[in-house]
Every structure is written in C-alpha cells, then in structure tokens.
Amino acid sequence: MKERFAIVTILALVVGVLAPSAHAGLVLTLDDGTTSVTVSDGDLDGVVTYNGTIGNWTINNTMGISKPAIGIPSVAVLHLHSFDATSSAGGTLMITLYDDGYTLEPPEDWKLMTSDVGGVSGGTVSFSQIYENAQGYTETLYHGPFGVGAFADTQSAWVPYVEPFSLTEVAVITHAGKAETSFDLVSTVVPVPAALLLGALGLGVAGIRLRKHA
C-alpha cells in the first residue's frame, strides 16, 4: 500500500507538470531523485533515446517510441523500452514517457485503452499508464509491484471519446544493490463502436472497467 501511495503521488506530479503544456510532444524523462535527464523529440520523428549514467544507475539504455514512427489512424501507440543497471549502492529510478495530440479515426463514442508490460526485474518494479483527454478526464492503469524475476501483466479500461488526448507511461525501479532490470511497456488506445461496447458488456468481458460520465 505504501508503494501504491507513492506511485499515485508521483503520477499526480507527472500530470501536473506535463498536462498544462499544450502539444508538448514526445518527452522522455529519467530521474533518480537527485539527477533528472529529459530528452525531447526535437526532429519530430516519434523516437527519443537516452544512453548514459544517472547517479548509481551506471547503465541506462532507454527508448521511447510514438507517432509517427508507430501507430496508425485507428490505433494510438506509446512504447517504452529500457535496460537499467545499478552499482552496489542501488537506488530508485523513475522513467516517464509522455506524448500528446493523439486523435483517432473513426470518431466513436468510446475508446479501449490497454497497457501491456513484460520484463525481468533485479529488484522491485511498478508501472502505470495515464490517459488524459481534452476535457481533463483522466484514467490510470497500474501494474505491480513486481519482485525479482520475470513479470508480465495486461490491464484495460473503457474511456470516453474526446480528442485530442495524451498518454503517459511511468516506470519506477528500485534496486537494493548491484542489479539489472529490463522491460517493455506498451500502451494502445483504440476507438470502439457503441454497439460493440454494449455487446462486450453483455458477454461480461472480464478485467475491463466501464466508467459512467455525465
């Protein structure tokens, strides 16, 4: 519960910093609590990378991918991949990938957001995906925390269709000493026709939440 509270607090800060900046574009941030590195998509090719050290994190090979490099008009995709290693001192690292300005075709009433993660942890890892639309509505999906070893998880939710919208992926890695963690975190958002949504609900689709909005 303490770790979940900490993650929620971090996400509030992430949304507060990134959301007000309209059309900020693709941004990758790595932060160990003392040192922060930010990489923006200056050439607008939909790819940002960082390969270097941050404090006790001696290896950080991180890549974020978004539009226009991946995704199609009917599917929004945000992909974060990273390999991170620490010295014997260990530490905690937060990796954030953000992009905005997403629009989809066709413009259905609802969207299905899905977050998939998999990898191998040398400590403790937790992940989150944040969706925010132009009306300020947010939805967050959580993964973990996962301990040492291989992990994989998928989470989904229905969200109301309002454009444009942003996606944020957050990874929090903690190593007690010298260790390595690698992962892939992929977020997708797909428009869903109302008829299909009602049919899915009638079949009792497990693991997908429907939120009502005024």
N, C-alpha and C positions, 0 to 999 in steps of 0.2 A: 504493500500500500504506500509506503514511503516513496518508493521509486516511481510509482504511478503519479503521486502528487508532484514529485519533482519534474516529471515529464510534462504534466499539464502546465506547470508554471513556466517551463521553458517554451512550450508551444505558445502560450499567451504572449511571451516576449517576442517570439519569432513573428507571429501575426501582427503584433503591434508595430514592429519595426518595418516589415516588408509591405503590408497591405496598403498603407496610405499612399505609397508611391505608385501612381498610375502608370501602367505599362513599363515597369522596371525591367522587364525582360528576364532572361535566364541568368540566375546568380547562384554560385556555389560558395559556401562558407564552411570553414573548419575552425573550431575553437576549443582550446584545451583549458579554458578558464583564465589563462594568463595571456596567451597569444592568439590572435584571430587573423585568419587569412581569407580574403574574399576575391573570387575570380568571376568577372562578368563576361558575358558573351559579346565582346566588342565587335566581332565581324558578323554577328547575327546568323551564324551557320547552325545554331542549335546544339553546339558541343562546347563544354567547358571542362578543363582538366587541371589538376594540381599534382605535382610530383615533388615532394620535399619533406623537410622535417618541421615539427612543431613541438618544442619543448622536449619531453620524454618520448614523444612519438617519433621514432627515428626513421620510419618508412611510412609514407602516405602516398599511395598511388590511387588517385580518385578521379572518376569521370562522371559527369552529368550530361544527359542527352535529352533533348526535347525537340519541338518543332523548329525548323522544318526538316531536321535530319531524320526524325521518326514520327510516326503518326500519319493518319490520312484524314480527309474532311469529316468522316463519320466517327473517328476514334482519336481521342486525345491521349497522348502517352508521355509520361515522365519517368526516366530511368536513371537510378543512381547506383554506381558500382564502385567498390572501394576495397583495397587491401591496406591494413594498418597494423604496424608493429611498434611495440614499446621496448625501452631499455628495462633494466631490472627495477627501476624506480616506479614503473607502472603509471597509471593516471586515467583520467576520463576525457574523452574526446566527443564533441558534438559536431556532426556533419549535417548541413542543411542545404537542400537543393530547392530552388523556387523558380516558378515561371508563371506568367500571367498572359492575359489577352487571348485565352482559348475561346474558340467558337466552333460549333459543330453543325453538320448538316446530316439529316433533315432536322428542323427545329421541333422536336417532340416535347410533350409536357413534362417528361421525367427523364432522368439520366441514371444509369447504373455506374457507380464508381466502385472500382475493385483495386485492392492493394495486395501484391504478392511479394513475399520476401523469402530468401533462402541463403544459406551460407554455413560457415564454420566459425565458431567463437572460441577464443582463447581466454575469455573472461565472462562478462555479463553484457548482453546487448538488448536494446529495446528500439522499436521503430514506430513511426507514426506517419500517417498521410493526412493532410489538411486540405479540404476543398472549401473555397470561398467564392460566392457569386457576387454579381454587381449590386445586389440588394443588401449585402452584408451578412447573408446567411452562411454559416459555417458547419461543416461536418468533419469529424475526425475519426479515423480508424487506427486502432492500436495493435501492435504485435509485441509479444513478450511480456516480461523479460525472459530471455533465454540464457541458460548457463553454458558451461564448457561443452563443446562438441557441435555436431551438425544440427541445424534447425531449419524449419520451413513452415510457412503459415500463409493463409489467404483470408482476407476479410472483405466484405462488400456491404454496400448500403445504397438505397434509393435516395436521390436528391432532386429537388425541383429544378426545372429547366429555366435558367436565367443566364443570359450572356452579357458581357464576357465573364469568364471565371478564371480563378488562379488555382494552382496546385503547389503544395509544399510537402517535401519529404524530409523527415528528420530521423537521424540515426544517433543513438547515444551508446558509446562503447566504453566499458570500464575494464582495465587490466590491473590485477593485483601486483604484477611484476613483469618480467620479460615474457611477452606473448604476442600472438598474431591473431587477427580477425579479418575475415573476408566475407563479403556479402553482395547480393544483387537485390535491389528494391525497385519494383516496377509498379507504377500507378497508371490506371486507364479509366477513362470516362466515356461511356457510350450512350447515345440517345436511345430511349426505349418507347415505342408507341404505347399509348394508354391501354389499348386492347390487350396487348401482350402483357403489360404490367398486371392488369386485372386477372388474366389467365394464370400468370405465375402465382399470384396471391391465392387464387382458388386451389392451386395444387399444393399450397403450403410450402413454398420454397424455404428450405432451412438456411439459417445463417444470414439472411438478408433482412434488413430493417426498413420499415416504411414509416416516415415521419410525416404527420399532417401539418399543414401550414395554412394560416388564414389568408 
